[in-house]
Amino acid sequence: MSAPQLVVHRDKELMAQAAAARLITRIVDAQSSRGTASVVLTGGRNGNGLLAALGASEARDAIDWSRLDLWWGDERFLPEGDPERNATQAREALLDAVPLDPERVHTMPASDGAHADVDAAAEAYARELAAAAGPEDHAGVPGFDVLLLGVGPDTHVASLFPELPGVREQERTVVGVHGAPKPPPLRISLTLPAIRAAREVWLLAAGEDKADAAAIALSGAGEIQAPAAGARGRARTLWLLDRAAASRLPVELRPPAVA
């Protein structure tokens, strides 16, 4: 796995704009080299802020949206269209405004869909990932170009929470989450093995409430206690922070300049 690289921006707005510019470049590069690109989206204020910034960017049309596969790192197990679902928020922030191929938008199952419970829904998403994976891909998932993760104040990423069973999973690529410490209690989440199959993992953290989490995850904590510490990409692991989120990093971890 790759060692973390840190970029610190002045504030959350600049962080979102810079992350959006990075993502556009990475998608265009992947499409230029392979014809397609694959991105895993994240929810929360930082994930949705990035999508909104991407939508506002004049460079967004450089992306061939019809050749982009979108997946999700986690989802709240709620009815289709519920405003708390990550997919609903992503559509409002960006997806409804760009010409995506609907067949390449891979949302996680909703609670009012075809699956009896959250565990069956997780198994169905794992099968969808496996069906899209090629022989050269890792861990039974497609070769994601970029996998986006928001970092929670408790160091959770996706819906992998400290000490809960999901963060300990080493075999499955997707799990049903029961008893999540933040509502709703039922969720679907990629596991660390699936996350670590991505070429690049980008972790987003903005705001003072994320400062302790960033410091803990980047200071050698174990992944069971701090799931963000276990989120690494095969080629690159990039932490994108604002000054507030970086404010408690040890001096030796702080980048030499603030963007």
Secondary structure as GFF3:
##gff-version 3
##sequence-region A 1 259
A	DSSP	beta_strand	4	9	.	.	.	ID=ss1
A	DSSP	alpha_helix	12	34	.	.	.	ID=ss2
A	DSSP	beta_strand	37	41	.	.	.	ID=ss3
A	DSSP	alpha_helix	44	56	.	.	.	ID=ss4
A	DSSP	three_ten_helix	58	62	.	.	.	ID=ss5
A	DSSP	three_ten_helix	65	67	.	.	.	ID=ss6
A	DSSP	beta_strand	68	72	.	.	.	ID=ss7
A	DSSP	beta_strand	74	76	.	.	.	ID=ss8
A	DSSP	alpha_helix	86	93	.	.	.	ID=ss9
A	DSSP	three_ten_helix	95	97	.	.	.	ID=ss10
A	DSSP	three_ten_helix	102	104	.	.	.	ID=ss11
A	DSSP	alpha_helix	118	132	.	.	.	ID=ss12
A	DSSP	beta_strand	146	150	.	.	.	ID=ss13
A	DSSP	alpha_helix	165	168	.	.	.	ID=ss14
A	DSSP	beta_strand	174	177	.	.	.	ID=ss15
A	DSSP	beta_strand	187	190	.	.	.	ID=ss16
A	DSSP	alpha_helix	192	195	.	.	.	ID=ss17
A	DSSP	beta_strand	200	205	.	.	.	ID=ss18
A	DSSP	three_ten_helix	208	210	.	.	.	ID=ss19
A	DSSP	alpha_helix	211	217	.	.	.	ID=ss20
A	DSSP	three_ten_helix	227	230	.	.	.	ID=ss21
A	DSSP	beta_strand	236	242	.	.	.	ID=ss22
A	DSSP	three_ten_helix	251	253	.	.	.	ID=ss23
###
